[in-house]
Amino acid sequence: MAIYHLSVKPISRKGGRSATAASAYRAAELVHDETTGQTFDYTRKQGVEHTEIVLPVEAARQDINWARDREALWNAAERAENRSNSRVAREYELALPHEMNHPQRVELVRSFSQDIADRYGVAVDFAIHAPHREGDERNYHAHVLSTTRTVEPGGLGEKAQIEWSDGNRRKAGLEPAAQEITHIRERWAELTNERLQELQIEARIDHRSLEQQGIEREPTVHLGPAVASMERRGMATEVGRRIEQERVLAAQQRLEQAAEIGRLARETQQVERSILDLSGDLEGAKRERDLERLRQQQLTAKGQSLEELQRQGREQWLAMRARDQAKEAEPSKERSQEKSLEQSPEPGRGPKLSLEEQQAQGRERWLEMRRAQELEKISGVKPPGPSQQRTQEQGPEKELPLAKGLEGPEIE
């Protein structure tokens, strides 16, 4: 499968590097540096499959040909900078799909170089290298060098926008330089995938990190051609041991992380089950609420509110209770009236009699009434009526005497 790799590296005098030396090494050519007087000869270097200089379309329209000479181009880049820590070139290192053949790889790198040249107005010098003889045989790659200044008819002009500081970019309404690099990485993936699709090759590359892609896998570590060759021959290296230890540690961390995720998942399931139980009770409460609302709506449709029905029900219950009490008190109604006439004090006077006292008075009154009836039959004298009896109860001065010798025995 194709592997995505694009790294951006500055070629700066601060690190003791020069554009002339970098271009000579990558193109496997001889380049003389006019500024320092040094000559860099890498003509015996092997593995360089193709080299080419690409200029912006606008420069080609202006018939700018001086920049197509490698030695003239990079000497101009060195002369354009006068500080000891100046950046004289920018390098893009690309991994090429091994599924492509040589002409297809050249066309792909040419398209990317042209895109950089047109985007920033710079000159681009690229070289395609074959895999190292002791390295991975699939490791086809390219080195793309670009000038830091725009190409003009008489030499190099102003700094390209990608080389501006973030402060100047912000003033010009541009994104930070880091975001610009992200766009370049994305553009390389687009060009590569488009070409793979045209060639009906299933392989694809993605500029995003494994984490951004949602892939739970540790990224691979680049061993380098020397270490990779030794490892393939079965030779143990310190770099290999260190990488293996890091791999084991990363695997242990992934296992611990997976165990923690499993524990959290189980707790989440328990919480979800509890929520379902609560939701069942909640659904029942909702149904009861809906029924109550429906009843209220029906009552409202009939012109009666719930409060009014409650009041009517309360009144009906009080009336029913009063009727029941009246029925219970009805057999002793007459006795209660007589007892109240004889022994009850006037309203607002005297203490209230208990039920036993009222019953005793009622019995005495009834016996007196029976005795009076017996006397009436014997003597023919009518006993005093209720009015006379009440008058008698008012005081001794208005008491009417009964017939002499007619008093009966006391009844306890």
C-alpha positions as MATLAB code, in Angstrom:
seq = 'MAIYHLSVKPISRKGGRSATAASAYRAAELVHDETTGQTFDYTRKQGVEHTEIVLPVEAARQDINWARDREALWNAAERAENRSNSRVAREYELALPHEMNHPQRVELVRSFSQDIADRYGVAVDFAIHAPHREGDERNYHAHVLSTTRTVEPGGLGEKAQIEWSDGNRRKAGLEPAAQEITHIRERWAELTNERLQELQIEARIDHRSLEQQGIEREPTVHLGPAVASMERRGMATEVGRRIEQERVLAAQQRLEQAAEIGRLARETQQVERSILDLSGDLEGAKRERDLERLRQQQLTAKGQSLEELQRQGREQWLAMRARDQAKEAEPSKERSQEKSLEQSPEPGRGPKLSLEEQQAQGRERWLEMRRAQELEKISGVKPPGPSQQRTQEQGPEKELPLAKGLEGPEIE';
ca = [
       0.000    0.000    0.000;
       1.097    3.591   -0.610;
       2.525    5.481    2.383;
       2.026    9.169    2.985;
       5.135   11.157    3.792;
       5.762   14.865    3.269;
       8.218   16.789    5.415;
       9.143   20.461    5.077;
      12.704   21.458    5.912;
      14.355   24.902    5.751;
      17.773   25.291    4.118;
      19.321   27.961    6.352;
      22.782   29.421    6.826;
      22.169   29.200   10.575;
      22.722   25.445   10.325;
      25.808   25.824    8.136;
      23.951   24.843    4.973;
      23.765   26.431    1.536;
      21.374   26.242   -1.398;
      24.202   25.491   -3.822;
      25.394   22.449   -1.852;
      21.855   21.146   -1.347;
      21.012   21.392   -5.037;
      24.294   19.740   -6.107;
      23.768   16.780   -3.756;
      20.130   16.164   -4.648;
      20.711   16.481   -8.401;
      24.070   14.619   -8.301;
      25.754   17.465  -10.193;
      28.635   19.885   -9.866;
      27.721   23.371   -8.615;
      30.204   26.178   -7.922;
      29.252   28.638   -5.148;
      30.246   32.138   -6.313;
      29.750   33.633   -2.852;
      32.096   31.317   -0.940;
      34.200   30.050   -3.852;
      33.403   26.430   -2.973;
      32.624   23.782   -5.565;
      30.255   20.942   -4.713;
      30.738   17.889   -6.893;
      28.314   14.981   -6.414;
      28.440   13.647   -9.929;
      29.412   10.183   -8.702;
      26.308    9.883   -6.528;
      24.036    7.036   -7.644;
      20.277    6.541   -7.423;
      19.132    9.845   -8.941;
      16.521    8.914  -11.539;
      15.346   12.343  -12.708;
      16.014   16.063  -12.139;
      14.099   19.082  -13.408;
      13.537   22.813  -12.740;
       9.978   24.122  -12.868;
       9.084   27.839  -13.139;
       5.755   29.614  -12.658;
       3.504   29.864  -15.688;
       3.830   33.658  -15.589;
       7.653   33.387  -15.748;
       7.378   31.163  -18.818;
       5.148   33.764  -20.465;
       7.813   36.399  -19.781;
      10.413   34.097  -21.335;
      12.518   33.919  -18.177;
      15.155   31.298  -18.982;
      18.082   32.209  -16.750;
      16.431   30.378  -13.794;
      16.468   27.065  -15.652;
      20.233   26.867  -15.084;
      20.759   25.131  -11.721;
      24.050   26.819  -10.831;
      22.765   30.286  -11.827;
      19.494   29.815   -9.935;
      20.999   28.842   -6.592;
      23.851   31.338   -6.761;
      21.150   33.981   -7.213;
      19.414   32.606   -4.125;
      22.633   32.933   -2.113;
      23.316   36.478   -3.331;
      19.772   37.633   -2.503;
      20.312   37.044    1.237;
      22.779   39.088    3.278;
      22.185   37.835    6.840;
      24.213   35.077    8.458;
      21.058   33.200    9.498;
      19.043   33.705    6.314;
      16.853   30.983    4.883;
      18.067   30.473    1.306;
      15.770   27.622    0.201;
      12.884   25.426    1.337;
      12.812   21.650    0.827;
       9.810   19.313    0.524;
      10.675   15.644    0.955;
       8.084   13.306   -0.596;
       7.447    9.557   -0.467;
       6.339    8.299   -3.897;
       3.910    5.385   -4.449;
       5.936    2.310   -5.383;
       2.862    1.066   -7.308;
       3.696    3.637  -10.036;
       6.358    3.230  -12.672;
       9.125    5.751  -13.381;
       7.281    8.013  -15.913;
       4.215    8.111  -13.671;
       6.290    9.146  -10.659;
       7.995   11.886  -12.689;
       4.659   13.255  -13.861;
       3.281   13.252  -10.302;
       6.268   15.173   -8.859;
       6.206   17.599  -11.790;
       2.537   18.393  -11.095;
       3.252   19.047   -7.420;
       6.286   21.239   -8.255;
       4.254   23.254  -10.742;
       1.560   23.769   -8.110;
       4.140   25.159   -5.643;
       5.717   27.385   -8.307;
       2.394   28.888   -9.387;
       1.108   29.253   -5.814;
       4.056   31.319   -4.577;
       5.749   32.526   -7.790;
       9.021   30.739   -7.007;
      11.391   28.465   -8.895;
      11.294   24.739   -8.001;
      14.140   22.262   -8.511;
      13.145   18.616   -7.943;
      15.050   15.311   -8.041;
      13.620   11.779   -7.863;
      15.726    9.180   -6.039;
      15.501    5.417   -6.250;
      15.518    3.296   -3.070;
      18.869    2.951   -1.347;
      20.626   -0.290   -2.200;
      20.606   -1.309    1.464;
      17.203    0.149    2.265;
      13.603   -0.717    1.518;
      13.188   -1.454   -2.177;
       9.856    0.390   -2.179;
      11.351    3.644   -0.909;
      11.053    5.833   -4.020;
      11.184    9.462   -2.926;
      11.697   12.984   -4.224;
      13.510   16.097   -2.981;
      11.803   19.331   -4.049;
      13.803   22.560   -3.495;
      12.064   25.914   -3.878;
      13.490   29.427   -3.730;
      12.363   31.689   -0.900;
      11.927   34.615   -3.297;
       9.851   35.149   -6.416;
      11.364   34.770   -9.867;
      11.894   38.010  -11.809;
      13.398   38.635  -15.273;
      16.617   40.052  -13.777;
      16.928   37.687  -10.792;
      15.028   36.889   -7.620;
      12.588   39.420   -6.228;
      10.668   39.798   -2.943;
      10.160   37.104   -0.332;
       7.391   34.673   -1.192;
       4.258   34.786    0.984;
       5.007   31.419    2.558;
       8.226   32.894    3.972;
       6.471   35.841    5.647;
       6.231   36.027    9.422;
       2.851   35.381   10.991;
       2.591   39.045   11.924;
       2.995   40.183    8.304;
       0.692   37.430    7.096;
      -1.952   38.546    9.571;
      -1.683   42.148    8.344;
      -2.182   40.907    4.774;
      -5.236   38.867    5.809;
      -3.452   35.524    5.379;
      -3.530   32.432    7.564;
      -0.538   31.503    9.767;
       2.369   29.775    8.063;
       1.606   26.496    9.862;
      -1.830   26.439    8.280;
      -0.218   27.095    4.909;
       1.952   24.007    5.374;
      -1.181   21.996    6.174;
      -2.699   23.081    2.855;
       0.434   21.931    1.022;
       0.304   18.517    2.717;
      -3.345   18.173    1.783;
      -2.633   19.218   -1.795;
       0.029   16.485   -2.167;
      -2.475   13.843   -0.999;
      -5.086   15.132   -3.478;
      -2.693   15.053   -6.427;
      -1.416   11.582   -5.529;
      -4.881   10.057   -5.061;
      -6.128   11.613   -8.290;
      -3.227   10.082  -10.203;
      -3.689    6.684   -8.487;
      -7.357    6.723   -9.434;
      -6.537    7.584  -13.049;
      -4.136    4.645  -13.137;
      -6.798    2.368  -11.556;
      -4.554    1.653   -8.578;
      -6.518    0.915   -5.410;
      -3.921    2.361   -3.032;
      -4.681    5.765   -1.422;
      -2.844    8.097    0.940;
      -4.153   10.443    3.648;
      -2.364   13.516    4.962;
      -4.179   13.325    8.319;
      -2.691   11.695   11.386;
      -3.864    8.252   12.540;
      -5.728    9.873   15.425;
      -7.537   12.259   13.074;
      -8.444    9.305   10.843;
      -9.848    7.389   13.829;
      -7.269    4.583   13.489;
      -6.103    3.107   16.795;
      -2.591    2.198   15.787;
       0.801    3.505   16.726;
       2.617    5.262   13.857;
       5.644    3.457   12.468;
       9.163    4.710   13.139;
      11.563    5.483   10.317;
      14.742    3.453   10.876;
      16.852    4.936    8.134;
      18.637    3.009    5.362;
      21.644    1.874    7.407;
      19.680    0.557   10.401;
      17.039   -1.020    8.170;
      19.740   -2.860    6.190;
      21.348   -4.184    9.360;
      18.018   -5.319   10.783;
      17.176   -7.190    7.559;
      20.501   -9.027    7.798;
      19.668  -10.103   11.357;
      22.087   -7.766   13.082;
      20.908   -6.314   16.379;
      21.224   -2.540   16.686;
      20.743   -0.136   19.571;
      18.177    1.791   17.570;
      16.254   -1.411   16.890;
      16.257   -2.395   20.578;
      15.092    1.059   21.619;
      12.290    1.023   19.068;
      11.227   -2.475   20.176;
      11.084   -1.358   23.818;
       8.998    1.639   22.830;
       6.705   -0.647   20.829;
       6.180   -2.992   23.802;
       5.523   -0.059   26.119;
       3.032    1.404   23.655;
       1.281   -1.989   23.382;
       1.020   -2.214   27.195;
      -0.449    1.267   27.342;
      -2.994    0.340   24.686;
      -4.007   -2.758   26.688;
      -4.452   -0.691   29.844;
      -6.410    1.875   27.905;
      -8.626   -0.850   26.419;
      -9.275   -2.269   29.912;
     -10.235    1.163   31.181;
     -12.524    1.695   28.201;
     -14.158   -1.690   28.896;
     -14.752   -0.763   32.536;
     -16.289    2.550   31.540;
     -18.458    0.762   28.971;
     -19.790   -1.638   31.633;
     -20.563    1.236   33.981;
     -22.297    3.022   31.137;
     -24.464   -0.036   30.473;
     -25.492   -0.211   34.140;
     -26.399    3.454   34.108;
     -28.396    2.963   30.915;
     -30.332    0.065   32.494;
     -31.126    2.239   35.502;
     -32.282    4.968   33.175;
     -34.552    2.477   31.391;
     -36.114    1.426   34.723;
     -36.671    5.031   35.656;
     -38.010    5.740   32.210;
     -40.638    2.992   32.714;
     -41.898    4.721   35.865;
     -41.718    7.997   34.058;
     -43.824    6.623   31.215;
     -46.467    5.500   33.709;
     -46.499    8.931   35.310;
     -46.809   10.513   31.902;
     -49.772    8.304   31.035;
     -51.492    9.231   34.311;
     -50.812   12.885   33.609;
     -52.240   12.567   30.099;
     -55.390   10.875   31.444;
     -55.840   13.650   33.990;
     -55.434   16.247   31.266;
     -57.992   14.396   29.140;
     -60.492   14.390   32.008;
     -59.947   18.082   32.571;
     -60.438   18.767   28.862;
     -63.708   16.778   28.893;
     -64.942   18.674   31.920;
     -63.964   21.966   30.370;
     -65.899   20.998   27.248;
     -68.977   20.497   29.454;
     -68.537   23.921   31.025;
     -67.391   22.638   34.420;
     -63.955   22.981   35.947;
     -62.272   20.495   38.230;
     -62.573   22.875   41.221;
     -66.294   23.261   40.653;
     -66.815   19.485   40.564;
     -64.824   19.095   43.744;
     -66.969   21.728   45.480;
     -70.206   20.060   44.327;
     -68.963   16.665   45.508;
     -68.078   18.113   48.909;
     -71.519   19.707   49.288;
     -73.257   16.458   48.328;
     -71.215   14.512   50.867;
     -72.057   16.997   53.655;
     -75.777   16.820   52.786;
     -75.698   13.011   52.800;
     -73.978   12.965   56.179;
     -76.587   15.400   57.580;
     -79.448   13.140   56.368;
     -77.826   10.101   57.989;
     -77.485   11.924   61.286;
     -81.096   13.114   61.081;
     -82.303    9.533   60.544;
     -80.345    8.307   63.554;
     -81.754   11.067   65.780;
     -85.409   10.768   64.564;
     -86.698    8.000   67.073;
     -85.791   10.121   70.095;
     -86.894   13.429   68.650;
     -90.063   13.773   70.752;
     -88.318   12.763   73.955;
     -85.539   15.217   73.258;
     -88.075   18.028   72.764;
     -89.905   17.229   76.031;
     -86.681   16.923   77.930;
     -85.498   20.254   76.614;
     -88.810   21.855   77.723;
     -88.646   20.459   81.265;
     -84.990   20.484   82.221;
     -82.977   22.409   79.677;
     -82.037   25.855   80.862;
     -82.976   28.918   78.932;
     -80.726   29.714   76.012;
     -77.447   31.053   77.193;
     -78.034   29.907   80.854;
     -76.868   26.866   82.852;
     -74.554   24.100   81.930;
     -75.251   21.720   79.077;
     -76.686   18.335   80.211;
     -74.983   15.096   79.285;
     -76.695   12.342   77.313;
     -77.262   10.186   80.444;
     -78.851   13.114   82.277;
     -81.094   13.869   79.331;
     -82.176   10.205   79.181;
     -82.929   10.146   82.948;
     -85.014   13.304   82.682;
     -86.834   11.832   79.720;
     -87.726    8.701   81.698;
     -88.994   10.756   84.665;
     -91.080   12.937   82.345;
     -92.583    9.892   80.696;
     -93.434    8.300   84.057;
     -95.009   11.522   85.223;
     -97.055   11.685   82.072;
     -98.244    8.075   82.585;
     -99.060    8.769   86.211;
    -101.011   11.871   85.255;
    -102.992    9.866   82.721;
    -103.840    7.261   85.391;
    -104.926    9.952   87.802;
    -107.050   11.549   85.107;
    -108.875    8.277   84.582;
    -109.494    7.849   88.301;
    -110.405   11.428   89.306;
    -111.578   12.916   86.063;
    -109.302   15.911   86.678;
    -107.216   16.957   83.657;
    -103.565   17.459   84.475;
    -101.981   20.796   83.730;
    -101.012   21.400   80.103;
     -97.583   22.299   78.763;
     -98.205   26.004   79.232;
     -99.237   25.568   82.839;
     -96.300   23.257   83.400;
     -93.891   25.822   81.975;
     -95.481   28.477   84.220;
     -94.969   26.196   87.179;
     -91.308   25.846   86.303;
     -90.800   29.604   86.221;
     -91.005   30.055   90.027;
     -92.800   29.074   93.229;
     -95.030   32.174   93.304;
     -96.896   31.115   90.117;
     -97.079   27.399   90.859;
    -100.577   25.904   90.512;
    -101.387   23.402   93.291;
    -102.411   19.906   92.387;
    -105.362   18.142   93.951;
    -104.721   17.173   97.548;
    -103.867   13.568   98.180;
    -103.135   12.805   94.554;
     -99.401   12.820   94.710;
     -97.840    9.471   93.990;
     -94.731    7.902   95.397;
     -91.314    9.220   94.368;
     -89.676    7.441   91.508;
     -85.925    7.223   91.599;
];
